[in-house]
Amino acid sequence: MKYNIGFHVPAAGGYAAMVDRAAAAGANTFQYFTRNPRGGAVRAHDEADMQAANRKMREYGMGNIVAHAPYTLNPCAAEENTLKFAYMAFKDDLARIQGMPNAMYNLHPGCHVGQGIERGLEKLAAFLNDCIPDGFQNWVLLETMAGKGSELGGTFDQLKWVIDNVKPGVNVGVCLDTCHVFDAGYDIRNIGAVLDEFDRVIGLDLLKAVHINDSQNSIGSRKDRHACLGGGEIGWQPFVDVVTEPRLSHLPMILETPTEFEDRAEEIRILRAACEDNSACA
C-alpha cells in the first residue's frame, strides 16, 4: 500500500525546489512554511515556479501537501497590530496557494491572550468568515493544539464550535497533531479510541492531514514539545498504528520531529518499511 509520508521541507529555492527536495528524501507529500515562521517576511510570488512545482508533483505522484502558516499569525489576537498582520498574511497566503490545487493551508487556532476562550473562539470564527473568499477551493485546516497557556484548539469541542460557526460552503477541516493531542490529554497510543472520539465530536470526513510527532512530555501535560518517533512518551508502535489505520491511511502524514534534514530520508524509509511490514502481518 502507498502511504503518504512526508516532512517539513525548507522553502529555500522556491516551490519546485521544495518538491525535488521532498522526493529525493523518499517523501510523497510534504509541508512548507508560507513565509518566515517566526516573523512574517515572504518571498516574491513566482507563478511560473509554482506551476513547475505542480508539474513535478504530478510526475512524482504526490497527492495533497500542506502549506503551514507562520507561528506569528494569531487570528484571535487582542493587540490591533498583531491582528492586522494576521488578516494581511492569511489573505495573502490564501491568494497564493490557489495556484496549488492540492495544497491545504494549516493554521494554528491562536491564543486568546486573556480575552477568554469563548471570546477567542468567536474571534477565530469571525476571522475565517472575513478572510476566506467565496469560492475558495483549497482546504483551510485548524490544527489540534496542546492547550498550553491561552492556546485555543486543545479540545475537539473547541474546533467543532469554530467549524460550526463558519459560513456554509467554506472548506474548513482539521489537521491532527499526535504530540499535541497527547499533550492535551487524548491517548494517541490507542488511535482507534481517539478517532472514535474525533468522529463523534467533529466527524472524520473533516480530518484532512496528520502531523506525526512523539512527545517529550507525559499525556495531559499541555506543554507541546516534539520528540523523534519512538524517542518520547508515546513510543514507536503507535505511529505505525497511526499510519496504517484504515481511517487515516489515505491522508498526508507529515513528520515534524526534531530530526536533522540529512537524516529525513532514513527516518521516512524506516517508518514506511515498518508500516508495510505491519500491513503484511495484519
C-alpha positions, 0 to 999 in steps of 0.5 A: 500500500502507498502511504503518504509520508512526508516532512517539513521541507525548507522553502529555500529555492522556491516551490519546485525546489521544495518538491525535488527536495521532498522526493529525493528524501523518499517523501510523497507529500510534504509541508512548507512554511508560507513565509518566515515562521517566526516573523512574517517576511515572504518571498516574491510570488513566482507563478511560473515556479509554482506551476513547475512545482505542480508539474513535478508533483504530478510526475512524482505522484504526490497527492495533497501537501500542506502549506503551514502558516507562520507561528506569528499569525494569531487570528484571535489576537487582542493587540490591533497590530498583531491582528492586522498582520494576521488578516494581511498574511492569511489573505495573502497566503490564501491568494497564493496557494490557489495556484496549488490545487492540492495544497491545504493551508494549516493554521494554528487556532491562536491564543486568546491572550486573556480575552477568554476562550469563548471570546477567542473562539468567536474571534477565530470564527469571525476571522475565517468568515472575513478572510476566506473568499467565496469560492475558495477551493483549497482546504483551510485546516485548524490544527489540534493544539496542546492547550498550553497557556491561552492556546485555543484548539486543545479540545475537539469541542473547541474546533467543532464550535469554530467549524460550526460557526463558519459560513456554509460552503467554506472548506474548513477541516482539521489537521491532527497533531499526535504530540499535541493531542497527547499533550492535551490529554487524548491517548494517541497510543490507542488511535482507534479510541481517539478517532472514535472520539474525533468522529463523534465530536467533529466527524472524520470526513473533516480530518484532512492531514496528520502531523506525526510527532512523539512527545517529550512530555507525559499525556495531559501535560499541555506543554507541546514539545516534539520528540523523534518517533519512538524517542518520547512518551508515546513510543514507536508502535503507535505511529505505525498504528497511526499510519496504517489505520484504515481511517487515516491511511489515505491522508498526508502524514507529515513528520515534524520531529526534531530530526536533522534534514540529512537524516529525513530520508532514513527516518521516512524509509524506516517508518514506511518499511515498518508500516508495510511490514505491519500491513503484511502481518495484519 
